[in-house]
């Protein structure tokens, strides 16, 4: 694929969404979905290595260069609906997905619930949502409401340089991230503010979820996936911290699992070439 990308924007019914595009329009139609607090630049290393693909990598609402949603507007299912709206605006009746982390979870939701629209999905270190049980719902809602009230009193941090913001991203993440990978994401995630730099990201995204899938619901979604699915699992990624999720996906016959040495953002770090080769082969088979 050509290494250069270009920018597009989608004026959807409730929000305007930005995206980076690689490839030619006659290629396999693919929508790329990044992880939580990341953006479309997450695919900068692997996208140029995907042949015969027309990749539209979104900044999901609240992330990157996309607009923010009204209060209480963010959920996995809302983001999934945004993906379908983008596909509609492109005139794509059927399309494939490329998702990392949260983007992989959203891809799984779409594959399970709208299989007639999904050609297949390539997933990077993510698939099974974080869950809570039904009896935890009141406490989960309490956390969300209290955090929402506290949001108005918080101010976004201001950094004197993008380099300082990059350091903050590295230190503040819950998964290890190299400086090169963090710099790639930070560049698209910053905006000028009061002589310095602050995050474009919607602060609402930092709130606890008001509702989560139960374990039964999450498993039902993943087990319902019948479309071709390829999952790259990082040796030191999200599944390494969730042994129950690892045991669950190992039982699934419908999902190709590829294990690669690396961390959660392995597609932005040294193993990127290996990840790209796996995904390129998968998309070639789909095409």
Number of C-alpha atoms within 10 A of each C-alpha: 15 12 13 12 16 10 12 13 15 16 12 13 8 12 17 18 24 23 25 21 21 23 23 15 12 9 14 21 23 26 23 30 32 25 23 15 22 24 31 26 24 25 25 21 19 19 28 18 19 23 18 18 24 21 27 27 28 30 29 30 25 24 27 29 23 22 19 23 15 11 8 13 13 18 15 18 12 12 19 19 14 21 22 18 17 19 19 13 12 11 9 15 12 16 17 27 28 24 27 28 24 25 28 27 27 29 32 31 23 23 26 19 15 13 17 13 17 21 21 25 29 26 28 29 30 26 27 24 24 14 15 16 13 14 9 12 15 12 11 18 16 13 15 17 15 12 15 18 9 10 13 9 7 8 8 13 12 17 20 14 13 19 15 13 24 23 15 15 17 18 12 10 11 9 13 15 19 16 16 12 21 24 20 20 23 27 17 19 24 20 17 15 14 9 10 15 20 21 22 21 23 17 18 19 18 13 17 17 17 17 16 21 16 18 16 12 14 20 17 12 21 23 18 15 21 15 20 20 21 21 23 21 26 24 16 18 22 21 20 16 10 12 10 10 18 15 11 13 20 11 10 13 10 16 20 16 16 13 12 18 14 17 23 24 26 26 26 24 19 16 16 20 16 15 24 19 13 17 25 20 13 19 25 13 9 13 13
